[in-house]
Amino acid sequence: MNNRLIWIDNLRALACLMVIVIHTTTYYVTNGASVGEFNWNVANLLNSLSRVSVPLFFMISGYLFFGERSAGKKHLIRLVCCLLFYSAISLAYIAFFTRIGFWPSLRNLLFKPVFYHLWFFYALMVVYLLSPLIQVKPAARQAVLAVGIVLGIAANPHTFQLSWQQVHLLPVNLFISGDTFYYVLYALLGRAIGMLPTQRRGVNLMAALIFTAAVWMIAIGTRHQTTLNGDFADTYYVYCGPLVFIAAIALFVWGKNCLAGGMLPGLRWVADHSLAIYGFHALIINIIRTQKWDAVRWPLLDMPYVFALALAGSLLLAHGIRRLDRHRLVT
C-alpha cells in the first residue's frame, strides 16, 4: 500500500505542476505570431506535454475511490468546501482587481465556475457522487486495452473524421456525448490499470515512447490547425481528445511502474499542498499578467519565471491557510 501511495503522490504532484505549466504558457500559445515563431513553438510543446494533467487527476481519483473504498460523506463535504472557499477567494479577487463583475459571477455560481480553473471541482463532484455505486473489478489487460481503443479512440467524438469510398469509418457513433463521460472513463481506467500487473519487460519503454509520440502529435496537430485557421485552435488540446487520452494512459502506466520507489525530489510539498496550489495558482498568474509583472519581452525567461512565482506563491498561501484549516477542509 505504501508503494502505491508513493506513486500516486508522485503523479499527483506532477499533474499539479503540469496544470501550472498550462496556464503559464497559455499567453504565448494564444498570441500567435506576435510572440515569435520559436517562442510559440516552445510554449506549444510545453502546453502539449502538460495536457495529461487533468486526466491524471481523474485517474488518481478513480484509483482511490472506484474500488473497495469509495468517496464518503467527508470527501463530498471537503469538495464542496473547496468549491465554496476558492470561489469566495476568486470573487474577492474579481471585486477588487478586475472588471469582470462581482454579482454576475456570484449569481451564476451553480451554473459555471467563478474563475475558469474552478470547473475541475464541478466535474470531480460527478466522480465522487458515482463512487459509492461503482467498484471496478479486476479485468484482463486485453479487456482494458479494448475499452481504451473503442471508447477512447474509435468512438471518441473528438477523433478525426475518416471515410473510405464515401463510407464513414471514424469516429464510430456509440452516441457518446459530453466530456463528463470521459472524466468518468478516466476514473474507471485509473482503477482498472492500477490493479493490472503492469511490471513486465518492455512496458516502461513502450509507455514512454507512446507518451512522447502522443505529445509530439498534439503539438504538431495544434500547429497545423492553428496555421489553417489563422488563429489559435485548441482542437488537439482537448482533455478528452484521443491523443491526450493516449498520452494520459501511457504516463499513468509509466508512473505506476517507475514512481513507486520514493518521492521525487521536492515533490512531497507539492503533493501535500496540491489542492491549495490548484486553487490559488490561476489567480496568481492572472495578477502577474494583468499587472504587467511578467517579462513577456523575454519569453524563454518569462515562462519559468511566472511558473516559479505561481508555484512559490501558491505554496506560501497553502502553508498559511493550512495553519488555520485544522480539519483539512480546503487544503
Salt bridges, closest charged atoms under 4 A:
ASP9 OD1 - ARG12 NH1 2.61
ASP9 OD2 - ARG268 NH1 3.20
GLU37 OE2 - ARG223 NH2 2.65
GLU68 OE1 - ARG191 NH2 2.97
ASP179 OD1 - HIS158 NE2 3.58
ASP294 OD2 - ARG289 NH1 3.10
ASP302 OD2 - ARG289 NH1 2.75
